């Protein structure tokens, strides 16, 4: 599980479900807790932890938040919990 600030406005939670080399699949939950999306991405080591880069592909749980699928790539750096 990773959490971080997205777009400088709110915290998201990224859960990694499976790994294959540097690539992963998982889900991303928005802070209101009623929207979850499926994601694919990569992980790269950094001096202070790991940088995750991913794209959202579909709703797992559609909620009030509207998501632009296959839109801009998201990035999160730091250490997971």
Secondary structure, 3 states (H helix, E strand, C coil): CEEEEECCCEEEEEEEEEEECCEEEEEEECCCCCCEEEEEEEEEEECCEEEEEEEEEEEEECCCCCCCCCCCCEEEEECCC
